[in-house]
């Protein structure tokens, strides 16, 4: 997968990329385990929460003054010709239930059709985690603002994200421009996820249609992405780590 990358300096450093990705997976593991969203057996022996999408995604990281990851999110880009069965959401409970899958699949296919019509890519967002000390700060908002900026920098995108209602995660995304994925007869795409033991919402977003109150912040963040350092692993791998200082971007 090839992308234009209007970002800061990028260096290939497989060791540093792996180190930071382990920090991301350790942060997710600690936060999700503390929330009761996962069980200890879902982590590896190092306490890492590893997912297949990690190796194919952009990872947006916030680092503290010691260079430790304190917030992260994952941005998995797809061509707009992607099949529903190739998306991560095709393995969600809504897609696995025979009564809800047809309407859910139609809703996602409608979004993919819109992306093709706009010439946009399609993206799945996930892997959200913010360390406890930043949970009441604006860091969570800043991460979502950066997602919008990243999507625009890559030429625009329609996207989808499975979001927990814990810690007001879904309401934060709604406030910034996310909206419910409408699934016809079954209504909005919401469900209880037995794996994470919480209520989940599947939200959609359009990089060109954020909440108006955050438009300025997105534009400023897009400019800052041009200075954001990026670390890439070996040639041929698609994962990129993008590092930001926490709370460095105004969000309103």
C-alpha positions in Angstrom: 0.0 0.0 0.0 1.5 3.4 -1.0 0.5 6.8 0.3 1.7 10.3 -0.2 3.2 11.4 3.1 3.2 15.2 3.6 4.7 14.8 7.0 7.9 15.4 8.9 11.2 13.6 8.6 10.7 9.8 8.2 13.4 7.3 9.1 13.6 3.6 8.8 14.4 2.1 12.1 13.0 -1.4 12.7 14.3 -1.6 16.3 12.9 1.8 17.4 9.6 1.1 15.6 9.2 -2.2 17.4 10.1 -0.6 20.7 7.4 2.1 20.4 4.9 -0.4 19.1 5.5 -2.6 22.2 4.9 0.5 24.3 1.6 1.1 22.5 0.5 -2.5 23.1 1.6 -2.4 26.7 -0.4 0.8 27.3 -3.5 -0.6 25.7 -3.1 -3.8 27.7 -2.7 -2.0 31.0 -5.6 0.4 30.3 -8.0 -2.2 28.9 -7.2 -4.7 31.7 -7.8 -2.0 34.4 -11.1 -1.1 32.8 -12.2 -4.7 32.9 -12.4 -4.7 29.1 -10.1 -7.7 28.6 -8.9 -10.6 30.6 -5.3 -11.4 31.5 -5.2 -14.3 29.0 -5.8 -11.8 26.2 -2.3 -10.3 26.7 0.9 -12.0 25.9 3.5 -12.9 28.4 4.9 -9.4 28.3 1.5 -7.8 29.0 1.1 -6.6 25.4 -2.3 -6.3 23.7 -1.5 -7.3 20.2 -3.9 -7.1 17.2 -3.4 -8.1 13.6 -4.1 -4.6 12.4 -1.2 -3.2 14.3 1.3 -4.3 11.6 -0.7 -2.5 8.8 -1.6 0.8 10.4 -0.5 4.3 11.1 0.0 4.7 14.9 -0.4 8.2 16.4 1.5 8.4 19.6 1.8 11.1 22.3 5.0 10.9 24.3 5.8 12.3 27.7 9.0 14.1 28.7 10.7 10.8 29.3 9.8 9.5 25.8 7.2 7.1 27.1 3.9 6.6 25.2 1.0 8.2 27.1 -1.7 8.1 24.5 -2.2 6.3 21.2 -4.7 5.5 18.4 -4.5 3.4 15.3 -5.4 4.5 11.7 -5.8 1.6 9.3 -6.2 2.9 5.7 -7.9 0.9 2.9 -8.5 1.4 -0.8 -12.2 2.3 -1.3 -12.5 -0.9 -3.4 -12.0 -3.0 -0.2 -14.5 -5.8 0.3 -16.7 -5.8 3.4 -15.2 -9.2 4.4 -11.7 -7.7 4.4 -12.7 -5.1 7.0 -12.1 -5.6 10.7 -15.8 -4.7 11.4 -16.8 -7.7 9.4 -15.8 -9.7 12.5 -17.9 -7.6 14.9 -20.9 -9.1 16.7 -23.3 -7.2 14.4 -21.6 -9.0 11.4 -21.6 -12.4 13.0 -25.3 -12.3 13.9 -27.3 -13.6 10.9 -30.2 -11.3 11.8 -28.2 -8.1 11.8 -25.4 -8.8 9.3 -27.4 -8.0 6.1 -28.4 -4.5 7.2 -25.0 -3.8 8.7 -23.2 -5.0 5.6 -25.5 -2.8 3.4 -24.7 0.2 5.6 -21.0 -0.2 5.3 -21.2 -0.9 1.5 -23.2 2.4 1.2 -20.3 4.2 2.9 -17.8 2.5 0.6 -19.8 3.7 -2.4 -19.8 7.2 -1.1 -16.0 7.0 -0.6 -15.6 5.9 -4.2 -17.8 8.7 -5.4 -15.7 11.2 -3.5 -12.4 9.7 -4.5 -11.6 9.2 -0.8 -10.0 6.3 0.9 -11.7 4.3 3.6 -10.3 4.0 7.1 -10.9 1.9 10.2 -9.9 3.6 13.5 -9.2 1.8 16.7 -6.7 1.0 19.4 -7.6 4.1 21.5 -5.8 4.4 24.8 -5.0 7.3 27.1 -3.0 6.9 30.3 -5.0 7.6 33.5 -3.3 10.8 34.3 -4.4 12.4 31.0 -7.9 11.0 30.9 -9.5 14.2 32.2 -7.3 16.4 29.9 -7.9 17.4 26.3 -5.6 14.6 25.0 -8.4 12.3 23.9 -9.9 15.2 21.9 -6.5 16.1 20.4 -6.0 12.5 19.2 -9.3 12.6 17.3 -8.5 16.0 15.9 -5.2 14.5 14.6 -7.1 11.7 12.9 -9.1 14.2 10.9 -5.9 16.0 10.0 -4.2 12.8 9.0 -7.1 11.8 6.8 -7.0 15.1 5.0 -3.2 14.9 4.6 -3.7 11.5 2.9 -6.3 12.9 0.4 -9.5 12.6 2.4 -11.3 9.6 3.9 -14.6 8.3 5.1 -14.1 6.1 8.1 -15.6 3.8 10.6 -14.8 3.1 14.2 -16.0 0.7 16.9 -16.1 2.8 20.0 -16.8 2.0 23.6 -19.2 4.1 25.7 -16.6 3.9 28.6 -15.0 7.2 29.6 -17.3 9.1 27.2 -15.3 7.8 24.2 -18.2 7.6 21.8 -19.6 11.0 22.9 -16.2 12.6 22.4 -16.1 11.3 18.8 -19.6 12.5 18.2 -18.8 15.9 19.5 -16.0 16.2 17.0 -18.1 15.1 14.0 -18.7 11.4 14.3 -22.2 10.1 13.7 -24.1 6.9 14.0 -23.9 4.4 11.2 -27.6 3.9 10.2 -28.4 0.3 9.5 -32.0 0.5 8.1 -34.4 -1.8 9.9 -32.0 -2.5 12.9 -31.5 1.2 13.5 -28.2 2.5 14.8 -25.1 0.2 14.9 -24.9 -0.5 18.7 -24.4 -3.7 20.6 -23.0 -5.3 23.7 -19.5 -6.7 23.1 -18.9 -9.8 25.2 -15.2 -9.6 24.5 -14.8 -6.1 25.9 -17.8 -6.5 28.3 -19.3 -3.1 27.5 -21.7 -1.3 25.2 -20.2 -0.4 21.8 -21.2 2.0 19.0 -20.1 1.9 15.4 -19.6 5.4 14.3 -18.8 6.9 10.9 -16.9 10.0 10.0 -16.1 12.2 7.0 -12.8 14.0 7.1 -14.4 16.9 5.3 -17.3 17.2 7.8 -16.0 17.6 11.3 -17.8 19.7 13.9 -17.4 23.3 12.8 -16.0 24.3 16.2 -13.0 22.1 15.6 -12.2 23.1 12.0 -9.5 25.5 13.1 -7.8 23.0 15.3 -7.8 20.4 12.5 -6.1 22.9 10.1 -3.5 23.8 12.7 -2.9 20.1 13.4 -2.5 19.4 9.7 0.2 22.0 9.5 1.9 20.4 12.5 1.8 17.0 10.9 4.3 18.4 8.4 6.8 18.6 11.3 5.8 15.3 13.1 8.6 12.8 13.1 7.8 9.4 11.7 9.4 6.0 12.2 9.0 3.2 9.7 10.0 -0.5 10.0 11.5 -2.5 7.2 10.9 -1.8 3.5 7.6 -3.4 2.4 5.9 -3.1 5.8 3.0 -0.6 6.1 3.0 0.3 9.7 4.2 3.8 10.6 4.7 5.4 14.0 4.0 9.1 14.2 5.2 10.8 17.4 3.7 13.9 19.0 4.3 15.7 22.2 1.3 15.5 24.5 -1.1 18.5 24.6 1.0 20.3 22.0 -1.9 21.1 19.7 -4.7 23.5 20.6 -8.0 21.7 20.3 -10.6 24.4 20.2 
